[in-house]
Amino acid sequence: MRLVSFLFFLLLPTYSWALFGIGGGLILMNEDKRAKSNLLSSDRRCTEFPSHFIAAHVQNTGSSHCALWTDANCKGRLYVVPAHYTMRLPAENFKSLIC
């Protein structure tokens, strides 16, 4: 039992991001801010904006800014969602995002 406890505390700093969700990303919400999407672009790669989820608000749960793009592959017009901020989505159709 002591060995397991020792290994847990030894590995905790390395895997704390997986345990506590450090890193963040974008969460899409509908008009009443109740229905939410999964965490998007938390892996820091340009990802496709989910067209099946009609979003009115976006929340940035991370400690860095996230970008919404009007074209695929993170191109076109850019909108920035500040870190730790929830905002109403602009009247645009977004195709990709990155955090």
Contacts in CASP RR format, 6 or more apart in sequence:
PFRMAT RR
TARGET T0000
AUTHOR 0000-0000-0000
METHOD contacts of the structure
MODEL  1
MRLVSFLFFLLLPTYSWALFGIGGGLILMNEDKRAKSNLLSSDRRCTEFP
SHFIAAHVQNTGSSHCALWTDANCKGRLYVVPAHYTMRLPAENFKSLIC
12 19 0 8 1.000
16 22 0 8 1.000
17 23 0 8 1.000
23 42 0 8 1.000
23 61 0 8 1.000
23 62 0 8 1.000
23 63 0 8 1.000
24 39 0 8 1.000
24 42 0 8 1.000
24 60 0 8 1.000
24 61 0 8 1.000
24 62 0 8 1.000
24 63 0 8 1.000
24 99 0 8 1.000
25 39 0 8 1.000
25 40 0 8 1.000
25 41 0 8 1.000
25 42 0 8 1.000
25 60 0 8 1.000
25 61 0 8 1.000
25 62 0 8 1.000
25 66 0 8 1.000
25 99 0 8 1.000
26 39 0 8 1.000
26 40 0 8 1.000
26 41 0 8 1.000
26 58 0 8 1.000
26 59 0 8 1.000
26 60 0 8 1.000
26 61 0 8 1.000
26 66 0 8 1.000
26 68 0 8 1.000
26 81 0 8 1.000
26 97 0 8 1.000
26 99 0 8 1.000
27 36 0 8 1.000
27 37 0 8 1.000
27 38 0 8 1.000
27 39 0 8 1.000
27 40 0 8 1.000
27 58 0 8 1.000
27 59 0 8 1.000
27 61 0 8 1.000
28 36 0 8 1.000
28 37 0 8 1.000
28 40 0 8 1.000
28 50 0 8 1.000
28 53 0 8 1.000
28 55 0 8 1.000
28 57 0 8 1.000
28 58 0 8 1.000
29 35 0 8 1.000
29 36 0 8 1.000
29 37 0 8 1.000
29 55 0 8 1.000
29 56 0 8 1.000
29 57 0 8 1.000
29 58 0 8 1.000
29 59 0 8 1.000
29 86 0 8 1.000
30 54 0 8 1.000
30 55 0 8 1.000
30 56 0 8 1.000
30 57 0 8 1.000
31 56 0 8 1.000
31 57 0 8 1.000
33 57 0 8 1.000
33 86 0 8 1.000
37 50 0 8 1.000
37 53 0 8 1.000
37 55 0 8 1.000
39 61 0 8 1.000
40 47 0 8 1.000
40 49 0 8 1.000
40 50 0 8 1.000
40 97 0 8 1.000
40 99 0 8 1.000
41 47 0 8 1.000
41 66 0 8 1.000
41 97 0 8 1.000
41 98 0 8 1.000
41 99 0 8 1.000
42 99 0 8 1.000
44 98 0 8 1.000
44 99 0 8 1.000
45 98 0 8 1.000
46 69 0 8 1.000
46 73 0 8 1.000
46 74 0 8 1.000
46 96 0 8 1.000
46 97 0 8 1.000
46 98 0 8 1.000
47 96 0 8 1.000
47 97 0 8 1.000
47 98 0 8 1.000
48 72 0 8 1.000
48 95 0 8 1.000
48 96 0 8 1.000
49 68 0 8 1.000
49 69 0 8 1.000
49 94 0 8 1.000
49 95 0 8 1.000
49 96 0 8 1.000
49 97 0 8 1.000
55 89 0 8 1.000
56 88 0 8 1.000
56 89 0 8 1.000
57 86 0 8 1.000
57 87 0 8 1.000
57 88 0 8 1.000
57 89 0 8 1.000
58 68 0 8 1.000
58 81 0 8 1.000
58 86 0 8 1.000
58 87 0 8 1.000
58 89 0 8 1.000
59 85 0 8 1.000
59 86 0 8 1.000
60 66 0 8 1.000
60 81 0 8 1.000
60 82 0 8 1.000
60 83 0 8 1.000
60 84 0 8 1.000
60 85 0 8 1.000
60 86 0 8 1.000
60 99 0 8 1.000
61 84 0 8 1.000
62 83 0 8 1.000
62 84 0 8 1.000
62 99 0 8 1.000
63 83 0 8 1.000
63 84 0 8 1.000
64 83 0 8 1.000
64 99 0 8 1.000
65 80 0 8 1.000
65 81 0 8 1.000
65 82 0 8 1.000
65 83 0 8 1.000
65 99 0 8 1.000
66 80 0 8 1.000
66 81 0 8 1.000
66 83 0 8 1.000
66 97 0 8 1.000
66 98 0 8 1.000
66 99 0 8 1.000
67 74 0 8 1.000
67 78 0 8 1.000
67 79 0 8 1.000
67 80 0 8 1.000
67 81 0 8 1.000
67 97 0 8 1.000
67 98 0 8 1.000
67 99 0 8 1.000
68 78 0 8 1.000
68 79 0 8 1.000
68 80 0 8 1.000
68 81 0 8 1.000
68 89 0 8 1.000
68 92 0 8 1.000
68 94 0 8 1.000
68 96 0 8 1.000
68 97 0 8 1.000
69 75 0 8 1.000
69 76 0 8 1.000
69 77 0 8 1.000
69 78 0 8 1.000
69 79 0 8 1.000
69 94 0 8 1.000
69 95 0 8 1.000
69 96 0 8 1.000
69 97 0 8 1.000
69 98 0 8 1.000
70 76 0 8 1.000
70 77 0 8 1.000
70 78 0 8 1.000
70 92 0 8 1.000
70 93 0 8 1.000
70 94 0 8 1.000
70 95 0 8 1.000
71 77 0 8 1.000
71 95 0 8 1.000
71 96 0 8 1.000
72 95 0 8 1.000
72 96 0 8 1.000
73 96 0 8 1.000
74 96 0 8 1.000
74 97 0 8 1.000
74 98 0 8 1.000
75 96 0 8 1.000
77 92 0 8 1.000
79 90 0 8 1.000
79 92 0 8 1.000
79 94 0 8 1.000
81 87 0 8 1.000
END
